């Protein structure tokens, strides 16, 4: 395919206008970059994005990211009619976690905030809020334009989309599990093959139905029966061709086999399927092409980690890519995207694989399931599973130091009525100084274009004297005593580049 140059050079072209691509576009636009989003679908509206099939569990980590950009209230309001806050803490392999058994006192460096619990939202609502913000920030979103070719020329990337071609300094593939960008750029995508096909459908059943209500394990898999809805996991080795339509006859056959009943479906109003195929890109960057979200990692939908992991990728990548493009930080800052997010992708694959192992229809898995149920029913177990599902245990390896370094920053409630999240909404770093007013301001002054200085007292300072926060809300440096000379400057240089305006 021959790609022809266009005159306009975008800072970043993003393939995919799903939540991950749109959130990344918002992050880049906060830095005043010129961003183009190319989306295959002509319209963002589809029944599969609406409740209940389009409902996803959003973690505390995701809620915090949205809160730090002033988007949480909009997402909650948009999803309020179809997906209220979740009453359950979550589940592992369908085993519910009792929120009353969680012991949050074990999370030392956490404070109550508007994103303190998980919640549910439908994909359509999340996308609509992110699209509105992206467009308001000046992002160019073009639908009906799938990426069909790319040519990484070293200093820029040529991106083909149908009969059009676009120039970009960087290309980011946020185009899902079957990512065209990943395939065209030649990323290795390694992992394991699926063991089951899962179905989620809105159905009408003949009355009376022989199916038991709720979640039911069977010798062939499991099914979940709720009024008007059915979920099935058929351990068929993923034999179903997912390119085919899910007919009432096929779904009824699968449901009868898995449930061992003579259930009759009178209609399938809407249905979707997924498998537990688990694959991870060996690297998230090749030249000037990057991957995020499902383009970088695919796995089963068990536990609802896909969207949360993808939004975490976007939050991590956005400010780093912007700093490299604006030349306020060296290019090797992008290496930390791989170093920090690739292990998270690997963990998610292992987490979902472990759930599949518990759900397998054999005596060994059933024995493990009974043990897991007992563990989840204890305060230790409920807290362990919850902190991983919610993302509150995430800590990037940033080289040691204070135990808060690498963790999500507590949302300090300041005496002036503001919260720390409010000071992060512009996409810059923040230095919080709880000590002598202006004691650290002179140290951080050379980074005033990249780091906001906040000298306020808080209702609970957790014994800290100062905290340097990255734009994504993760702690770069912290101290609970008088900071050593040069400590803040070294941390600022490491994460925000040398003092001064731009690199030469």
N, C-alpha and C positions, 0 to 999 in steps of 0.2 A: 504494500500500500504506500503510495506517495503522499507525504504530508507537506503542505504548502504553508510557508510562513505567513503570519498575520502581523500587522504593525504593532498591536498592543501587546505589551509584556506584563502578564499578571504576576504578582508575587507568588501566589499559590493557586493551583487548580485542584479542586477536590472532586473526586468521583464518588457520587452517592449523596443524596439529600435525605437520608434517614437521620435519626437522632444524633448519631455519632458524627456524620459529616456536617450537619448543621451546627452542632455544638462547637466543633473545631473551627468552623467558619466564623462563629461569633467570637471565639477566643482570638483568632487572627485579626479580625476586624477591630477589636478593642485596641490593638496596637497600630491601627490606621493603615493596615496593609490592604492591597488590592486583591480581592479574592473572588474567584469564579467557582461555582458549584454546578457540576453537570449531573443530571439525573436521568436514568433510563425511562422511568414511568412518566406518562403524560400528565397524570394527576396524582396528588398526594392522598386522595381519598380512596379508600378501599374498605369493604366490610371486615376484612381480616385485621384492620387496625383499630376497629371499634370494640367496645365491650360486648360480650365477655371474652371472645377469642383473642382480642388485641390487648387484653389487660396484662400488665407486667408488674412484678414486685420490684420496687425501687429501694435500694439499700440506704442505710444511714450515710455511707460515703457519697452516694449519688445525691442524696438530699442536701448534704453539706456543700457539694460543688455547686448545685443550683442556688442554694442560699447565698453563697459567696458572690454570685453574679446577679443577685436580685431577681432570680427566676422562679424560686420555689413557690411563692404565693400564686404566681400565674399558673404554674403547672397544677397545683392543688385545686385552684378554682376551675380550671378548664376540665379537669377530670372528676370533679366533685359529684356529678350526677351519675356517673357510671362506675367509678372506681374509688370508693372512700378509703380512708386510712385502714390498714390491715389490723385486725384484732389479734392475729396470731403472729408470733415472732418470726415464723418461717417454718420450713420443714427440711428434712434430710431423707431422701428416698421415700417421700410421702409420709414420713413419721413427723407429726406435728410437734412443735416446740412450745411449751407452756411459758408465756411471757412472765407469769407470776413467779416462776422459778429462777429467773435470771438475777444474778447478783452484780449490778453495775458498779458497786463499790470497788470491784477489782480493776476497773478501768481508771487507773490513777489520774491520768492527765486528760480527763473529759469533764466538760461542764454542760449543764442543761442548755439546750438551744432549740430553735424551731425545727431542727432536723434530727432530733434525738431518737426517733424511732423510724422503722421502715414504713412504707406506705405503698399503695397500688395506684397505678395510672395507666390509662390506655395509650397505645402507641400514637394514635391519631392526635390526641390532646398534646402529648409531649412534642410531637413534630410541629404542630401548629404554633405552639408557643416559641419554639426555637426558630422556626422559619420567620415569624414576625420580628423577632429580635434581630436575626441576621439581616433581613431586608432593611430594617431601621438603621442598622449600622453601615449600610451601603454595600452589602454582599450581593453579587450578581448571581442569581439562582436561575438556571435554565433547565426546563424539563423537556422530556422527549428527546434527549441527546445522550445516548449511551456512549461511553468511551469505546472506540474501536481500534485505536492504534496509539503507540507512543514511541518516541525516539529521544533517549537521554543523550544529549549532545555535550554533556560536561558542565557547561555554564548555564544551560537552560534545557527544558524538556518540551518537545513538540507533542501535543496531545490531539489525536484525531477523534472526532465525534461525528459519526455519519459522514456527511460531505464537508463538514467544517473542520478547521484546525486551529488550535490555540497555543500560544507560547506561554510558558510559565517558568519561573525560577525553580519551583518545586511542584511535584505532583504527589498527592496523598490519596491512596486507595481506601475509601470507606464504603466500598460497593459490595459488601456482604460476603457470605460464605463461598459463593461461586465467583469471586472477584475477577473481573477481566483484567484489572490493573496488575494484580498479583501474577496472573498467568502470562501476560504480555511481557512483564519485566523479568520473568524467570525466577521468582522466589521459590525456594524449596519449601514444601508444605508437608511435614511429616507427622505421622501419628498412627492411630489404630482404626480398624474397620468396625462398622456397627454390628450390634447383636440384636437390636430390636427395631421395629417400626412402631411409632406412637401416633395415635390419632386423637384429635380433639374436635368435637363436632356438636352442632346444635341440631337436635333430632326430634322427631315425633315418634312415639312408640304406641303400639297397639296396647290396649288395656285389657286385663291387668298385666303389667310387666313382671316377668319372673326374676328380674334382676334385683339383687339386694342393694339397698341404698349405701352411699359412701364408698370408701376405698376397700377393694376386695382383692386379695391375692389368690391366684389360681394355679393349677399345674402348668398352664401355658403362658402365664404373664400376670397382668393385673388389669382391673378396670375400675373406674370411678363413676358412679352414677349419681347425678343430681337432676332435679327437675328440668327437663328440656335440654340437658347437656350430658355428654358421655365422653370419657377419656379412656383410651385403651393403650396398653403396651403389649405388643405381640412380639415375642422373642422368636422371630422368623429369620434371623440373620439378615434383616433388611431386604427381604425378597421382593417387596412391593415396589413397583416402578413409580416413583413419586412424580414423574412427568405426566402420568395419567390422572384423569379426574377420579375423585373418590365418589363412586356411585353408591346408591342405597343398597344395591345387591352386594357389592364388595364389603362395605362396612358391616352389613348384617352378618355376612359369612364370618368375618374376623371376630365380631363380637360374640357370635354363637360359639365359635371355637374356643375363645379365651374364657368366656364365662361358663361354658358347658351348660347352657340353657337353650331353649327354643325361642328366645326373644325375637320379636318381629318389629322391624322399623318400617313405619309407614311413610316417612319422609326424612331426607337429610337436607336441612335448610342451609347449612354452611359447614364446611369441614376443612381441616388442614392436617398436615402430617409432618413429623420430623423423625430423625434417627439419632443414635448416640455416636455417630462417627466423630472422632476427636482428632483434630490436626492443628498443628502450630507452625507458623512460619519460623524457619531457623534463624532468620534475622528480620528485623522490622524496617530495615533500610538497605537499599541498593542504589548507590550513586545519589541522584536527586529524586528518587522515588521512595516514598514511605508508605507503610500500611498501618491501619488502626481498625479496631473493632473486629467484626466477623471476618473481614478480609485477612486479618492476621491470625485469628484463632477461631475454630469452630468446635462445637461440642453439643451434647444434648441440652435441652431446655430445662432439665431437672434443676430445681433450686433457683431458677431465674437469674443466673449470673451473667448471661451474655450481654444484655443491654448495659448493666452496671459496669462490667469490665470495659466495654467499648467507650462509655462516657468517661471512665477513668483514663483511658488512653488519650482521649481528646484533650482532657484537662491538663495532662502531663506534657503532651506534645506541643500544645498551642503556644504557650509563652516561650518555650525554648526555640521553636522554629522562628517565631517572630523576632526574638533577640538576635538570632544568627542572621536573618535577612536584614535587620536594621543595623547590623554590625556593631551592636553594643556588647556582644559576647562572642567568643571564638567558636569556630565551627564544631569543635569537639564537644560542646555542650549537648549536641544532638546524640552523642554516644550515651549520655545518661538516660535517654528515652529507652533505648534498648536495654540498658543495664537495670533499669527500674521496672519496666513494664513486662519484659519477656518472662521473668520469674512469676509474675502475677498470672500471665497467660498459662504458664505451665501448671500453676497451682489449680486454676479453674478446670483444666482438663483432668487433673488427678481427682479433684473434688467430685466431678460428675461421673468419672469412671468408678469411683468408690460407691456412688449411689447405685449405679448399674449392677455392681457386684452384689449389693445387698438385695436388689430387686429380682435377681435371677430366679426362675422357677425351679429350684432344686433344693433338696434338704439342707445342704451346706449353707446356702444363702439364707434360708429361713432361720437357721440357727443363729447366724450372724445378726439377722434382723432383730431377733428377740433380745440379743445382748445390747444392740444399739438402742432399742426402745428403753431398756432399763437404764442405760447411761443418760439418755436424753431426759429421763424423768427425774434426774438428780440436779441440784443447783450447779454443781461443777460441770455436768454434761450440758445442761441448758445454756450455761454461760459460754462454754467452749464453742458449741455449734453456732450460737447467736453471734458471737463476736466475729466469727469468720463469715457468716452469711451477711452480716451488716457492714462488714469492711472495717470495723473499729479496731481490729488487731493489726491492720496493715502498717508496716514500718519499713521504709526504704533503707537500704544499707548506705548511709552517707558518710561512713568513716568513723563512727563512734562518737565519743564526747558525751554530752548530756543525754540522759535516757529519753528525752522528748524529741531529740533530733531524728528526723526521718518520719515522724508521725504527723497525723493531721493536727493542726493547731487547735487548742481549746478556743471556743467562741466566747472570749472574755466580754462581760457586760460592764462597760465603763461608766464612771460616775456621771458623765455628761448625757447619759441616756442612749448612747450609741453602742453597737456591738462590733467586735473585730471584723465580722463578715462584711459589715458596711464599708469598712476601710479597704476591703479587697475587691470591691466591685469594679474598679477601673482597670484591673488586670496588672497592677504593679505590685512589687514586693512591699512589705511593711516591717518597720522596726518598731516594736513596742518597748517603751522605756518606762518601767515602774519605779526607777530610782530618782535621783536628783534631777528635776526638770532641766532638759537641754544638756544633760551630762554626756550623752552619746550623739547629740545632734551634729556636733562639729566633726565627729569621726565619720559620719555617714553622709555629710554634705556633698562630697564629690559624686555621689550616686543619687542625687536629688531627683534626677529625671527618671530613675528606675525604682527608687525605694521611698515610700512615704514614711514620715517620722510621726509617731503617735506617742506623746508623753501625757498619759492619763492614768489615774488610779482606777482599779477595777474592784467589783464587789468581792471577787475571789481571785487572787493572783497566783494561787497554787505554789506559793513560796518562791516564785521567780522574780528576778530583777530586770531581765530583758529577754526579748525573743525576736529573732529575725525570721520572717516568714516569706517563703517563696510565693510567687503569684498564684500558684495552684493551691495554696493553703497548707503546704507542708513545711515543717520547721527546718530551717537551714542551720540555725545556731540558737542556743539558749544558755542562760546562766541563772543560777540561784544565789550568786554572790557578786561582789564587785568584779566586773569584767576585766580580764587581764588586758594589758596594753596591746593594741593591735589585733585583738581577737575578732572584733566586729569587722574591721577592715579586711582581714583575711577571708572571712566568710562571705563578705560582700563581693570580693574579687572572684572567689571560686564560683559563685552562682550568678552574679550579675555582670561579670566582665570587669576589665580594668576601669579605674576611675577615669572620668572624662566622657566625652560625647560619643565618639565612634572609634572603632579600630581602624588602623591605617594598613 
